[in-house]
């Protein structure tokens, strides 16, 4: 599995994200593409995000939820 560091994710412009209170939420589809992993087990919420100039409600998850929900790849 690819290691994750939240500080790097916050700086990565390819991942749509938003801060709510003090916690960052990441667009789940972007994270799955970034990690090249199945994140279907990650708990998520629908949040409004501006994507390409339009507001959409998308599946988002907090960093801790993504860590908990990642699947171990068995080879």
Buried (B, 14 or more C-beta within 10 A) or exposed (E): EEEBEBEEBEEEEEBBBBEEEEEBBBBBBBBBEBBEBEBEEBEBBEBEBEEEEEEEEBBBBBBEBBEEBBEEEEE
